[in-house]
Amino acid sequence: MNQAKPFFSTKSARTVALLTLFALSAAIRLYDLTDLPLDFHSTRQLLSLIKARGMYYEARADLPPKEREFAVGQWQIRASVEPEIFERIVAWTYRLTGEQTWIARLYSSAFWLIGGAFLYWLARLLVAEDGALAATAVYLLAPYAIIASRSFQPDPLMVMLVVIFFWALWRWAQDAQWRFALAAGVVGGLAIFVKFPAAFVVVGAAVGAALARGTIRSTLKNPQIYAMAALGAAPGAGYLVYGLRAGYLGEQFGGRFIPAYFLSPSYYIGWLNMLHLIAGAALLTLAALGVFFYDGSKRRFLLGLWAGYALLGFYFNFHISTHDYYSLPLIPILALSLAPLADFLLRQLAALTPATFSRFAASAILLFGICASTWSVRNQLNAADYRPQAAFWAQVHKSTGEYNTIGLTQDYGARLAYWGGQNITSWPSHGDLIYGKERGVAQKDFQKQWDDLTAKKDLFLVTDFDDLAFQPLLKEKLSEYPVYAEGEGYVVYRLR
Protein backbone atom coordinates (compact mmCIF):
# COMPACT_ATOMS: atom_id res chain seq x y z
CA MET A 1 0.00 0.00 0.00
CA ASN A 2 2.75 2.45 0.94
CA GLN A 3 6.01 2.44 -1.00
CA ALA A 4 8.09 4.03 1.78
CA LYS A 5 10.83 1.86 3.22
CA PRO A 6 10.01 -0.13 6.37
CA PHE A 7 11.09 1.20 9.74
CA PHE A 8 12.77 -2.11 10.63
CA SER A 9 14.58 -2.24 7.32
CA THR A 10 17.11 -5.01 8.00
CA LYS A 11 16.64 -8.63 8.96
CA SER A 12 18.83 -8.19 12.04
CA ALA A 13 16.71 -5.24 13.24
CA ARG A 14 13.52 -7.23 12.77
CA THR A 15 14.99 -10.21 14.60
CA VAL A 16 16.11 -8.09 17.54
CA ALA A 17 12.69 -6.41 17.73
CA LEU A 18 10.86 -9.72 17.67
CA LEU A 19 13.10 -11.35 20.26
CA THR A 20 12.73 -8.29 22.49
CA LEU A 21 8.95 -8.54 22.33
CA PHE A 22 8.92 -12.21 23.26
CA ALA A 23 11.56 -11.83 25.98
CA LEU A 24 9.65 -8.96 27.57
CA SER A 25 6.40 -10.91 27.26
CA ALA A 26 7.87 -13.95 28.99
CA ALA A 27 9.51 -11.87 31.71
CA ILE A 28 6.37 -9.99 32.74
CA ARG A 29 4.35 -13.21 32.83
CA LEU A 30 6.93 -14.84 35.08
CA TYR A 31 6.91 -11.91 37.48
CA ASP A 32 5.35 -12.74 40.87
CA LEU A 33 4.95 -16.28 39.58
CA THR A 34 4.37 -17.98 42.92
CA ASP A 35 1.63 -15.65 44.18
CA LEU A 36 -1.73 -17.37 44.63
CA PRO A 37 -4.03 -17.19 41.59
CA LEU A 38 -6.55 -14.79 43.09
CA ASP A 39 -5.69 -11.74 41.00
CA PHE A 40 -7.97 -12.56 38.07
CA HIS A 41 -11.42 -14.18 38.26
CA SER A 42 -10.49 -16.22 41.29
CA THR A 43 -13.73 -18.21 41.27
CA ARG A 44 -12.97 -19.67 37.84
CA GLN A 45 -9.31 -20.30 38.62
CA LEU A 46 -10.13 -22.04 41.90
CA LEU A 47 -12.54 -24.30 40.07
CA SER A 48 -9.66 -25.55 37.91
CA LEU A 49 -7.29 -25.74 40.89
CA ILE A 50 -9.73 -27.91 42.83
CA LYS A 51 -10.26 -30.17 39.84
CA ALA A 52 -6.52 -30.55 39.19
CA ARG A 53 -5.87 -31.38 42.85
CA GLY A 54 -8.62 -34.01 42.83
CA MET A 55 -7.16 -35.65 39.73
CA TYR A 56 -3.69 -35.58 41.25
CA TYR A 57 -4.79 -36.95 44.62
CA GLU A 58 -6.81 -39.72 42.98
CA ALA A 59 -3.54 -41.19 41.67
CA ARG A 60 -1.77 -40.96 45.05
CA ALA A 61 -2.03 -43.92 47.40
CA ASP A 62 0.32 -42.38 49.98
CA LEU A 63 -2.17 -39.79 51.25
CA PRO A 64 -4.42 -40.16 54.29
CA PRO A 65 -7.71 -41.67 53.02
CA LYS A 66 -9.81 -38.82 54.42
CA GLU A 67 -7.72 -36.11 52.73
CA ARG A 68 -7.67 -38.00 49.44
CA GLU A 69 -11.41 -38.68 49.55
CA PHE A 70 -12.19 -35.02 50.24
CA ALA A 71 -10.07 -33.75 47.32
CA VAL A 72 -11.49 -36.26 44.85
CA GLY A 73 -15.02 -35.51 46.03
CA GLN A 74 -14.54 -31.78 45.61
CA TRP A 75 -13.34 -32.36 42.04
CA GLN A 76 -16.27 -34.56 41.13
CA ILE A 77 -19.05 -32.38 42.55
CA ARG A 78 -17.85 -29.21 40.80
CA ALA A 79 -19.55 -28.03 37.63
CA SER A 80 -18.04 -29.20 34.35
CA VAL A 81 -18.80 -26.76 31.56
CA GLU A 82 -15.71 -27.48 29.45
CA PRO A 83 -13.71 -30.69 29.05
CA GLU A 84 -11.12 -30.97 31.80
CA ILE A 85 -8.14 -30.87 29.42
CA PHE A 86 -6.05 -28.16 31.03
CA GLU A 87 -6.71 -29.55 34.49
CA ARG A 88 -5.48 -32.97 33.35
CA ILE A 89 -2.27 -31.48 32.00
CA VAL A 90 -1.62 -29.67 35.28
CA ALA A 91 -2.47 -32.77 37.35
CA TRP A 92 0.01 -34.85 35.35
CA THR A 93 2.66 -32.19 35.88
CA TYR A 94 2.03 -32.28 39.65
CA ARG A 95 3.39 -35.84 39.59
CA LEU A 96 6.77 -34.39 38.63
CA THR A 97 6.76 -31.11 40.57
CA GLY A 98 4.39 -31.72 43.43
CA GLU A 99 1.27 -29.59 43.85
CA GLN A 100 2.29 -26.04 42.94
CA THR A 101 -0.35 -23.45 42.11
CA TRP A 102 2.01 -21.67 39.71
CA ILE A 103 2.32 -24.61 37.31
CA ALA A 104 -0.87 -23.63 35.52
CA ARG A 105 0.40 -20.06 35.22
CA LEU A 106 3.45 -21.34 33.33
CA TYR A 107 1.30 -23.33 30.94
CA SER A 108 -1.14 -20.48 30.29
CA SER A 109 1.71 -18.07 29.58
CA ALA A 110 3.32 -20.59 27.22
CA PHE A 111 0.02 -21.05 25.38
CA TRP A 112 -0.24 -17.31 24.85
CA LEU A 113 3.33 -16.97 23.59
CA ILE A 114 2.86 -19.85 21.15
CA GLY A 115 -0.22 -18.06 19.89
CA GLY A 116 1.95 -14.95 19.49
CA ALA A 117 4.32 -16.79 17.16
CA PHE A 118 1.47 -17.92 14.91
CA LEU A 119 -0.09 -14.45 14.99
CA TYR A 120 3.22 -12.99 13.82
CA TRP A 121 3.41 -15.48 10.94
CA LEU A 122 -0.18 -14.72 9.97
CA ALA A 123 0.34 -10.96 10.15
CA ARG A 124 3.36 -11.30 7.84
CA LEU A 125 1.05 -12.90 5.27
CA LEU A 126 -1.46 -10.08 5.62
CA VAL A 127 0.84 -7.04 5.87
CA ALA A 128 4.52 -6.16 5.73
CA GLU A 129 7.07 -6.75 8.49
CA ASP A 130 6.47 -3.53 10.44
CA GLY A 131 2.77 -4.22 10.75
CA ALA A 132 3.42 -7.81 11.81
CA LEU A 133 5.72 -6.67 14.61
CA ALA A 134 3.16 -4.11 15.78
CA ALA A 135 0.38 -6.71 15.78
CA THR A 136 2.55 -9.10 17.77
CA ALA A 137 3.36 -6.37 20.30
CA VAL A 138 -0.36 -5.66 20.83
CA TYR A 139 -1.21 -9.33 21.22
CA LEU A 140 1.63 -10.10 23.62
CA LEU A 141 1.85 -6.92 25.68
CA ALA A 142 -1.60 -5.38 25.90
CA PRO A 143 -2.03 -4.93 29.68
CA TYR A 144 -5.23 -6.94 29.90
CA ALA A 145 -3.71 -9.74 27.79
CA ILE A 146 -0.77 -10.05 30.19
CA ILE A 147 -3.00 -10.49 33.24
CA ALA A 148 -5.59 -12.73 31.57
CA SER A 149 -3.04 -15.00 29.90
CA ARG A 150 -1.62 -16.02 33.30
CA SER A 151 -4.91 -17.46 34.57
CA PHE A 152 -5.79 -21.10 35.19
CA GLN A 153 -8.79 -21.44 32.94
CA PRO A 154 -9.26 -22.83 29.41
CA ASP A 155 -9.34 -19.44 27.70
CA PRO A 156 -5.58 -18.96 27.04
CA LEU A 157 -5.43 -22.44 25.48
CA MET A 158 -8.55 -21.69 23.46
CA VAL A 159 -7.13 -18.40 22.15
CA MET A 160 -3.87 -20.12 21.16
CA LEU A 161 -5.82 -22.67 19.12
CA VAL A 162 -7.98 -19.95 17.59
CA VAL A 163 -4.90 -18.02 16.42
CA ILE A 164 -3.36 -21.17 14.94
CA PHE A 165 -6.69 -21.78 13.21
CA PHE A 166 -6.63 -18.25 11.75
CA TRP A 167 -3.15 -18.88 10.38
CA ALA A 168 -3.99 -22.28 8.83
CA LEU A 169 -7.24 -20.90 7.43
CA TRP A 170 -5.55 -17.98 5.69
CA ARG A 171 -2.91 -20.29 4.27
CA TRP A 172 -5.76 -22.35 2.86
CA ALA A 173 -7.43 -19.23 1.50
CA GLN A 174 -4.26 -18.40 -0.44
CA ASP A 175 -3.81 -21.64 -2.36
CA ALA A 176 -6.53 -24.11 -1.23
CA GLN A 177 -4.11 -26.89 -0.29
CA TRP A 178 -5.60 -29.92 1.42
CA ARG A 179 -2.97 -29.92 4.17
CA PHE A 180 -4.05 -26.46 5.33
CA ALA A 181 -7.73 -27.34 5.02
CA LEU A 182 -7.26 -30.38 7.24
CA ALA A 183 -5.04 -28.48 9.68
CA ALA A 184 -7.62 -25.69 9.97
CA GLY A 185 -10.40 -28.20 10.56
CA VAL A 186 -8.52 -30.08 13.27
CA VAL A 187 -7.28 -27.01 15.12
CA GLY A 188 -10.61 -25.20 14.83
CA GLY A 189 -12.35 -28.29 16.19
CA LEU A 190 -9.93 -28.45 19.12
CA ALA A 191 -10.56 -24.78 19.92
CA ILE A 192 -14.31 -25.39 20.05
CA PHE A 193 -13.76 -28.56 22.09
CA VAL A 194 -11.67 -26.67 24.65
CA LYS A 195 -14.33 -23.97 25.03
CA PHE A 196 -17.59 -23.75 23.11
CA PRO A 197 -17.67 -19.93 22.59
CA ALA A 198 -14.73 -20.37 20.20
CA ALA A 199 -17.27 -21.74 17.70
CA PHE A 200 -18.46 -18.24 16.86
CA VAL A 201 -15.07 -16.80 15.94
CA VAL A 202 -14.10 -20.03 14.18
CA VAL A 203 -17.21 -19.96 12.00
CA GLY A 204 -16.87 -16.21 11.41
CA ALA A 205 -13.25 -16.62 10.31
CA ALA A 206 -14.16 -19.56 8.06
CA VAL A 207 -16.87 -17.54 6.31
CA GLY A 208 -14.51 -14.58 5.92
CA ALA A 209 -11.77 -16.78 4.43
CA ALA A 210 -14.23 -18.47 2.09
CA LEU A 211 -15.48 -15.11 0.83
CA ALA A 212 -11.88 -13.96 0.42
CA ARG A 213 -11.36 -16.81 -2.04
CA GLY A 214 -14.42 -16.11 -4.17
CA THR A 215 -18.20 -16.23 -4.24
CA ILE A 216 -20.32 -18.33 -1.92
CA ARG A 217 -21.45 -20.46 -4.86
CA SER A 218 -17.90 -21.37 -5.87
CA THR A 219 -16.95 -21.99 -2.26
CA LEU A 220 -19.80 -24.43 -1.75
CA LYS A 221 -18.48 -26.49 -4.65
CA ASN A 222 -15.14 -26.99 -2.90
CA PRO A 223 -15.01 -30.35 -1.04
CA GLN A 224 -12.33 -28.97 1.29
CA ILE A 225 -14.96 -26.76 2.91
CA TYR A 226 -16.99 -29.78 3.96
CA ALA A 227 -13.90 -31.55 5.28
CA MET A 228 -13.03 -28.51 7.40
CA ALA A 229 -16.60 -28.22 8.66
CA ALA A 230 -16.79 -31.89 9.63
CA LEU A 231 -13.45 -31.85 11.43
CA GLY A 232 -14.30 -28.60 13.16
CA ALA A 233 -17.75 -29.63 14.35
CA ALA A 234 -17.10 -33.24 15.41
CA PRO A 235 -15.20 -32.80 18.73
CA GLY A 236 -17.44 -30.08 20.16
CA ALA A 237 -20.64 -31.74 18.98
CA GLY A 238 -19.55 -35.05 20.46
CA TYR A 239 -18.84 -33.47 23.83
CA LEU A 240 -22.11 -31.52 23.74
CA VAL A 241 -24.18 -34.63 23.06
CA TYR A 242 -22.33 -36.57 25.75
CA GLY A 243 -22.76 -33.79 28.30
CA LEU A 244 -26.45 -33.33 27.59
CA ARG A 245 -27.11 -37.05 27.87
CA ALA A 246 -25.09 -37.24 31.08
CA GLY A 247 -27.17 -34.35 32.40
CA TYR A 248 -24.44 -31.95 33.51
CA LEU A 249 -24.37 -29.56 30.54
CA GLY A 250 -28.03 -28.58 30.26
CA GLU A 251 -28.05 -26.49 33.43
CA GLN A 252 -24.66 -24.95 32.62
CA PHE A 253 -25.80 -23.68 29.23
CA GLY A 254 -28.97 -22.25 30.71
CA GLY A 255 -28.89 -18.53 31.38
CA ARG A 256 -26.13 -17.75 28.85
CA PHE A 257 -28.67 -16.16 26.50
CA ILE A 258 -31.27 -13.77 27.93
CA PRO A 259 -33.55 -12.36 25.16
CA ALA A 260 -34.73 -9.46 27.32
CA TYR A 261 -31.17 -8.14 27.38
CA PHE A 262 -31.44 -6.84 23.82
CA LEU A 263 -33.93 -4.24 25.06
CA SER A 264 -31.83 -3.34 28.08
CA PRO A 265 -29.36 -0.43 27.88
CA SER A 266 -27.34 -2.05 30.69
CA TYR A 267 -26.41 -4.89 28.31
CA TYR A 268 -24.83 -2.58 25.75
CA ILE A 269 -23.23 -0.38 28.40
CA GLY A 270 -21.83 -3.46 30.12
CA TRP A 271 -20.39 -4.74 26.84
CA LEU A 272 -18.77 -1.38 26.18
CA ASN A 273 -17.32 -1.42 29.68
CA MET A 274 -15.78 -4.84 29.02
CA LEU A 275 -14.31 -3.57 25.73
CA HIS A 276 -12.85 -0.57 27.51
CA LEU A 277 -11.31 -2.88 30.13
CA ILE A 278 -9.63 -5.24 27.69
CA ALA A 279 -8.58 -2.77 24.99
CA GLY A 280 -9.42 0.83 25.78
CA ALA A 281 -11.17 3.27 23.45
CA ALA A 282 -7.99 4.32 21.61
CA LEU A 283 -6.86 0.80 20.65
CA LEU A 284 -10.38 -0.25 19.74
CA THR A 285 -10.86 2.78 17.48
CA LEU A 286 -7.50 2.42 15.76
CA ALA A 287 -8.09 -1.29 15.19
CA ALA A 288 -11.50 -0.63 13.66
CA LEU A 289 -9.96 1.99 11.36
CA GLY A 290 -7.16 -0.41 10.48
CA VAL A 291 -9.62 -2.73 8.73
CA PHE A 292 -10.04 -0.07 6.00
CA PHE A 293 -6.33 -0.29 5.22
CA TYR A 294 -6.73 -3.86 3.96
CA ASP A 295 -7.58 -4.63 0.36
CA GLY A 296 -10.79 -6.43 -0.62
CA SER A 297 -10.03 -10.11 0.09
CA LYS A 298 -8.08 -9.46 3.28
CA ARG A 299 -10.73 -7.05 4.48
CA ARG A 300 -13.41 -9.71 4.01
CA PHE A 301 -11.34 -12.09 6.10
CA LEU A 302 -10.95 -9.54 8.91
CA LEU A 303 -14.64 -8.64 8.79
CA GLY A 304 -15.39 -12.34 9.25
CA LEU A 305 -13.33 -12.32 12.45
CA TRP A 306 -15.20 -9.28 13.75
CA ALA A 307 -18.56 -10.79 12.81
CA GLY A 308 -17.70 -13.96 14.69
CA TYR A 309 -16.87 -12.00 17.84
CA ALA A 310 -20.09 -9.98 17.48
CA LEU A 311 -22.16 -13.17 17.25
CA LEU A 312 -20.40 -14.50 20.34
CA GLY A 313 -21.44 -11.38 22.20
CA PHE A 314 -25.03 -11.55 21.00
CA TYR A 315 -25.44 -15.19 22.01
CA PHE A 316 -23.60 -15.05 25.35
CA ASN A 317 -25.19 -11.70 26.03
CA PHE A 318 -25.15 -11.96 29.83
CA HIS A 319 -21.53 -13.06 30.05
CA ILE A 320 -20.16 -10.71 27.39
CA SER A 321 -21.48 -7.77 29.40
CA THR A 322 -20.36 -9.00 32.82
CA HIS A 323 -17.36 -11.34 32.30
CA ASP A 324 -14.44 -9.57 30.64
CA TYR A 325 -12.60 -12.78 29.72
CA TYR A 326 -15.40 -13.71 27.30
CA SER A 327 -13.91 -10.99 25.08
CA LEU A 328 -10.42 -12.51 25.20
CA PRO A 329 -10.67 -13.82 21.57
CA LEU A 330 -11.02 -10.19 20.50
CA ILE A 331 -7.37 -9.44 21.34
CA PRO A 332 -5.84 -11.26 18.32
CA ILE A 333 -8.57 -9.74 16.14
CA LEU A 334 -7.64 -6.27 17.37
CA ALA A 335 -3.96 -6.97 16.78
CA LEU A 336 -4.51 -8.15 13.21
CA SER A 337 -6.87 -5.26 12.47
CA LEU A 338 -4.34 -2.72 13.70
CA ALA A 339 -1.47 -4.21 11.66
CA PRO A 340 -1.89 -2.32 8.33
CA LEU A 341 -2.41 1.04 10.03
CA ALA A 342 0.65 0.46 12.23
CA ASP A 343 2.64 -0.56 9.15
CA PHE A 344 1.65 2.66 7.40
CA LEU A 345 2.60 4.81 10.40
CA LEU A 346 5.92 3.06 10.93
CA ARG A 347 6.84 3.55 7.28
CA GLN A 348 6.05 7.24 7.61
CA LEU A 349 8.23 7.33 10.70
CA ALA A 350 11.01 5.66 8.71
CA ALA A 351 10.76 8.40 6.08
CA LEU A 352 11.07 11.05 8.81
CA THR A 353 14.10 9.38 10.42
CA PRO A 354 16.53 8.55 7.58
CA ALA A 355 19.67 9.16 9.67
CA THR A 356 21.03 6.42 11.89
CA PHE A 357 20.86 8.51 15.05
CA SER A 358 17.27 9.63 14.47
CA ARG A 359 16.22 6.05 13.67
CA PHE A 360 17.88 4.88 16.88
CA ALA A 361 16.15 7.63 18.88
CA ALA A 362 12.75 6.71 17.43
CA SER A 363 13.36 3.03 18.25
CA ALA A 364 14.31 3.97 21.80
CA ILE A 365 11.07 5.94 22.20
CA LEU A 366 9.01 3.00 20.92
CA LEU A 367 10.80 0.65 23.32
CA PHE A 368 10.33 3.08 26.19
CA GLY A 369 6.58 3.22 25.55
CA ILE A 370 6.30 -0.57 25.51
CA CYS A 371 8.40 -0.92 28.67
CA ALA A 372 6.42 1.80 30.47
CA SER A 373 3.15 0.01 29.72
CA THR A 374 4.64 -3.29 30.86
CA TRP A 375 5.99 -1.69 34.04
CA SER A 376 2.51 -0.50 34.94
CA VAL A 377 1.33 -4.11 34.72
CA ARG A 378 4.24 -5.10 36.95
CA ASN A 379 3.06 -2.52 39.49
CA GLN A 380 -0.44 -3.94 39.30
CA LEU A 381 0.85 -7.45 39.98
CA ASN A 382 3.01 -6.15 42.81
CA ALA A 383 0.19 -4.22 44.46
CA ALA A 384 -1.35 -7.24 46.18
CA ASP A 385 0.22 -10.28 47.84
CA TYR A 386 -2.27 -13.15 48.08
CA ARG A 387 0.07 -15.65 49.75
CA PRO A 388 -1.31 -14.99 53.27
CA GLN A 389 -4.71 -16.19 52.05
CA ALA A 390 -3.63 -19.82 52.44
CA ALA A 391 -2.96 -19.37 56.16
CA PHE A 392 -6.12 -17.26 56.58
CA TRP A 393 -8.43 -19.97 55.28
CA ALA A 394 -6.64 -22.61 57.31
CA GLN A 395 -7.37 -20.47 60.38
CA VAL A 396 -11.01 -20.08 59.38
CA HIS A 397 -11.28 -23.87 59.19
CA LYS A 398 -9.88 -24.15 62.72
CA SER A 399 -12.60 -21.78 63.90
CA THR A 400 -15.45 -23.66 62.24
CA GLY A 401 -14.05 -27.13 62.86
CA GLU A 402 -16.15 -30.03 61.65
CA TYR A 403 -19.45 -28.25 62.17
CA ASN A 404 -22.07 -28.14 59.44
CA THR A 405 -21.54 -24.64 58.11
CA ILE A 406 -23.18 -22.24 55.69
CA GLY A 407 -21.41 -19.07 54.65
CA LEU A 408 -21.25 -15.90 52.62
CA THR A 409 -17.67 -16.13 51.45
CA GLN A 410 -15.53 -15.25 48.45
CA ASP A 411 -15.73 -17.66 45.51
CA TYR A 412 -18.64 -19.70 46.90
CA GLY A 413 -16.52 -21.38 49.52
CA ALA A 414 -13.86 -22.52 47.06
CA ARG A 415 -11.04 -20.84 49.01
CA LEU A 416 -12.06 -22.63 52.19
CA ALA A 417 -12.33 -25.91 50.29
CA TYR A 418 -8.89 -25.54 48.71
CA TRP A 419 -6.83 -24.07 51.55
CA GLY A 420 -8.98 -25.08 54.52
CA GLY A 421 -10.04 -28.55 53.46
CA GLN A 422 -13.65 -27.86 54.40
CA ASN A 423 -16.83 -27.89 52.34
CA ILE A 424 -19.62 -25.48 53.20
CA THR A 425 -23.00 -24.54 51.77
CA SER A 426 -22.85 -21.16 50.06
CA TRP A 427 -25.36 -18.44 50.75
CA PRO A 428 -26.29 -16.68 47.46
CA SER A 429 -24.33 -13.54 46.76
CA HIS A 430 -25.98 -10.25 45.85
CA GLY A 431 -24.89 -10.81 42.25
CA ASP A 432 -26.55 -14.25 42.22
CA LEU A 433 -29.83 -12.73 43.33
CA ILE A 434 -29.66 -10.11 40.56
CA TYR A 435 -28.73 -12.75 37.98
CA GLY A 436 -31.66 -14.94 39.01
CA LYS A 437 -34.02 -12.00 38.77
CA GLU A 438 -32.81 -11.11 35.27
CA ARG A 439 -33.28 -14.71 34.16
CA GLY A 440 -36.85 -14.58 35.38
CA VAL A 441 -36.29 -17.06 38.20
CA ALA A 442 -38.88 -16.55 40.94
CA GLN A 443 -37.26 -15.15 44.05
CA LYS A 444 -37.91 -16.92 47.31
CA ASP A 445 -39.20 -15.07 50.32
CA PHE A 446 -36.17 -14.26 52.48
CA GLN A 447 -37.44 -16.16 55.51
CA LYS A 448 -38.20 -19.24 53.43
CA GLN A 449 -34.77 -19.05 51.81
CA TRP A 450 -33.20 -18.72 55.25
CA ASP A 451 -35.13 -21.68 56.60
CA ASP A 452 -34.29 -23.85 53.59
CA LEU A 453 -30.57 -23.09 53.48
CA THR A 454 -29.82 -23.03 57.20
CA ALA A 455 -31.77 -26.19 58.07
CA LYS A 456 -29.47 -28.53 60.02
CA LYS A 457 -26.64 -25.98 59.85
CA ASP A 458 -24.68 -25.25 63.01
CA LEU A 459 -22.71 -22.16 61.99
CA PHE A 460 -22.91 -19.23 59.58
CA LEU A 461 -19.55 -17.95 58.33
CA VAL A 462 -19.11 -14.46 56.89
CA THR A 463 -15.91 -13.36 55.17
CA ASP A 464 -17.36 -11.29 52.30
CA PHE A 465 -18.46 -8.22 54.21
CA ASP A 466 -18.76 -6.12 51.05
CA ASP A 467 -21.45 -8.44 49.74
CA LEU A 468 -23.11 -8.58 53.15
CA ALA A 469 -23.56 -4.81 52.98
CA PHE A 470 -25.79 -5.31 49.92
CA GLN A 471 -28.00 -7.80 51.78
CA PRO A 472 -29.55 -5.88 54.70
CA LEU A 473 -32.11 -8.60 55.46
CA LEU A 474 -29.34 -11.16 55.92
CA LYS A 475 -27.30 -8.73 58.01
CA GLU A 476 -30.28 -8.08 60.27
CA LYS A 477 -31.02 -11.79 60.58
CA LEU A 478 -27.46 -12.64 61.58
CA SER A 479 -27.54 -9.99 64.30
CA GLU A 480 -30.09 -12.19 66.10
CA TYR A 481 -27.51 -14.94 66.63
CA PRO A 482 -24.51 -14.99 68.98
CA VAL A 483 -20.96 -14.77 67.64
CA TYR A 484 -19.27 -18.15 67.93
CA ALA A 485 -15.81 -17.07 66.74
CA GLU A 486 -14.23 -14.13 64.99
CA GLY A 487 -10.89 -12.88 63.75
CA GLU A 488 -9.43 -10.43 61.30
CA GLY A 489 -11.48 -10.89 58.15
CA TYR A 490 -14.16 -13.29 59.37
CA VAL A 491 -17.05 -13.75 61.79
CA VAL A 492 -18.78 -17.03 62.66
CA TYR A 493 -22.34 -17.00 64.03
CA ARG A 494 -23.78 -19.88 66.04
CA LEU A 495 -27.15 -20.92 64.61
CA ARG A 496 -27.91 -23.76 67.01
Secondary structure, 3 states (H helix, E strand, C coil): CCCCCCCCCCHHHHHHHHHHHHHHHHHHHHCCCCCCCCCCCHHHHHHHHHHHHHHHHHCCCCCCHHHHHHHHHHHHHCCCCCCCHHHHHHHHHHHHHCCCCCHHHHHHHHHHHHHHHHHHHHHHHHCCHHHHHHHHHHHHHCHHHHHHCCCCCCHHHHHHHHHHHHHHHHHHHHHCCHHHHHHHHHHHHHHHHHCCCHHHHHHHHHHHHHHHHCCHHHHHCCHHHHHHHHHHHHHHHHHHHHHHHHCCCHHHHCCCCCHHHHHCHHHHHHHHHHHHHHCCHHHHHHHHHHHHHCCHHHHHHHHHHHHHHHHHHHHCHHHHCCCHHHHCCHHHHHHHHHHHHHHHHHHHHHHHCCCHHHHHHHHHHHHHHHHHHHHHHHHHHHCCCCCHHHHHHHHHHHHHCCCCEEEECHHHHHHHHHHHCCCCEECCCHHHHHHHHHCCCCCCCHHHHHHHHHCCCCEEEECCHHHHHCCHHHHHHHCCCCEEEEECCEEEEECC
